[in-house]
Amino acid sequence: MAKLIYALNQSLDGYVDDMTLEPDPTLFRHFIDDMRSLSGCVYGRKIYQLMRYWDVDRPEWDAAERDFAAAWRSQPKWVVSRTLTSVGPNATLVRENVEATIRDLKAQRDGTLEVAGPELAASVGGLIDEYRLYLHPVVLGSGKPFFAGPLPPLRLLANERIGDSVIRLIYVPREAATVGAPE
């Protein structure tokens, strides 16, 4: 059975913004390795449309950007949208029964599936096994919050500094926390 994680960059005041919270080279390398390790990705429409940037090679890319694009393209993707009529390569459009679809994906696959998009994560929160917050030392003041719905009861499982200024916080739902996890 696959583990479902929700992971995004976040400001100190709780907002996500991929255009402002750009990774340094160390964090970007972490994201490349992380993308390679996944069993697939489940995206909401908006974040999927942002990620489509990686579908087309660009001459200005450096080696790390080409590595990320290759890793992203290789991943199977499920895109949750009522408005899209088609999706790109290696992607499946999910229009209905989102929770059932994700439950089936978890049951049928091994490894780690990543869900991306605050509204999508909020709509399937009961299926998320782990929350990964990449905390940047930036205050945005407004935007889309990491948690688009009520904050689930969580327990800190781990933390790690990545690069010069980002802290990755890993939380699990309180009822799923293992014995010996930090209080």
HUGIKA-V980595 format. One record per residue. PSI is psi in radians with two decimals (NA if undefined). D_LAST is the distance of its C-alpha to the last C-alpha in Angstrom with 2 decimals. Layout:
psi: <PSI & PSI>
d_last: <D_LAST & D_LAST>
This chain:
psi: <2.37 & 2.65 & 2.36 & 2.14 & 2.65 & 2.06 & 2.27 & 2.76 & 2.52 & 2.52 & 2.94 & -0.50 & 0.28 & 0.22 & 2.65 & 2.40 & 1.77 & -0.38 & -0.52 & -0.63 & 1.06 & 2.46 & 2.57 & 3.02 & -0.64 & -0.80 & -0.67 & -0.72 & -0.69 & -0.78 & -0.60 & -0.87 & -0.70 & -0.79 & -0.72 & -0.52 & -0.21 & 2.77 & -0.13 & 2.96 & 2.46 & 2.09 & 2.56 & 2.88 & -0.85 & -0.82 & -0.56 & -0.76 & -0.62 & -0.73 & -0.33 & -0.30 & -0.61 & -0.02 & -0.40 & 2.14 & 2.47 & 2.35 & -0.42 & -0.10 & 2.54 & -3.10 & -0.69 & -0.72 & -0.68 & -0.67 & -0.78 & -0.77 & -0.76 & -0.73 & -0.76 & -0.77 & -0.57 & -0.31 & 2.36 & 2.49 & 2.51 & 2.18 & 2.07 & 2.02 & 2.44 & -0.20 & -0.49 & 2.55 & -0.28 & 2.84 & 2.92 & -2.91 & 2.55 & 0.51 & 2.61 & 2.30 & 2.27 & 2.01 & -0.55 & 2.93 & 0.84 & -0.87 & -0.74 & -0.68 & -0.80 & -0.67 & -0.75 & -0.73 & -0.78 & -0.71 & -0.59 & -0.33 & 2.81 & 2.93 & -2.49 & 2.24 & 2.46 & 2.32 & 2.36 & 2.35 & 2.09 & -0.76 & -0.74 & -0.81 & -0.72 & -0.62 & -0.36 & 0.42 & -0.60 & -0.24 & -0.18 & 2.23 & -0.38 & 2.44 & 2.21 & 1.92 & 2.10 & 1.69 & 2.04 & 2.52 & 1.09 & 2.45 & 2.05 & -0.55 & -0.36 & 3.00 & -2.72 & 2.14 & 2.60 & -0.79 & 1.86 & -0.15 & -2.88 & 2.47 & 2.09 & 2.68 & 2.09 & 2.78 & 2.31 & 2.21 & -0.68 & 2.83 & 2.65 & 2.37 & 2.31 & 2.08 & -2.74 & -0.49 & 0.07 & 2.40 & 2.21 & 2.13 & 2.27 & 2.12 & 2.63 & 2.68 & 2.43 & -0.73 & -0.34 & -0.10 & 2.47 & 2.76 & 2.40 & -0.10 & 2.65 & 2.49 & NA>
d_last: <26.89 & 25.66 & 22.20 & 22.44 & 20.63 & 21.12 & 21.43 & 23.25 & 23.76 & 22.56 & 23.61 & 21.54 & 22.76 & 21.71 & 25.05 & 26.25 & 29.66 & 30.80 & 33.84 & 32.08 & 28.96 & 30.92 & 29.31 & 30.55 & 32.09 & 28.97 & 26.88 & 29.93 & 30.22 & 26.59 & 27.56 & 30.69 & 28.91 & 26.35 & 29.30 & 31.10 & 28.27 & 28.11 & 30.01 & 30.90 & 30.10 & 30.24 & 31.38 & 32.34 & 35.85 & 35.19 & 32.85 & 35.11 & 38.09 & 36.42 & 35.59 & 39.22 & 39.98 & 39.12 & 41.80 & 44.72 & 45.22 & 45.96 & 48.17 & 46.11 & 42.96 & 41.89 & 40.80 & 37.08 & 37.97 & 40.25 & 37.50 & 35.10 & 37.94 & 38.79 & 35.22 & 34.95 & 38.38 & 37.66 & 34.77 & 35.70 & 34.81 & 34.75 & 35.57 & 34.97 & 37.77 & 40.41 & 42.54 & 42.84 & 45.76 & 44.99 & 42.40 & 42.89 & 42.99 & 40.51 & 39.17 & 39.44 & 39.73 & 37.73 & 39.32 & 38.32 & 35.88 & 33.02 & 30.28 & 32.54 & 33.36 & 29.77 & 29.04 & 32.15 & 31.19 & 27.85 & 29.82 & 32.66 & 30.99 & 28.84 & 26.45 & 24.75 & 26.18 & 25.32 & 25.86 & 26.87 & 27.82 & 25.85 & 28.19 & 28.25 & 24.47 & 24.35 & 27.14 & 25.48 & 21.81 & 21.57 & 22.56 & 20.10 & 17.76 & 16.11 & 16.24 & 17.19 & 17.73 & 20.06 & 19.78 & 23.17 & 24.06 & 26.52 & 26.93 & 29.12 & 29.58 & 30.33 & 30.42 & 28.62 & 24.94 & 22.42 & 21.43 & 24.89 & 23.83 & 21.26 & 17.68 & 16.07 & 12.74 & 10.41 & 7.04 & 7.08 & 8.58 & 10.66 & 12.75 & 16.33 & 19.26 & 22.36 & 25.68 & 26.38 & 24.24 & 21.97 & 18.23 & 17.10 & 13.72 & 12.94 & 11.23 & 11.90 & 12.82 & 10.37 & 13.05 & 13.43 & 10.00 & 10.76 & 9.99 & 8.40 & 6.40 & 3.80 & 0.00>
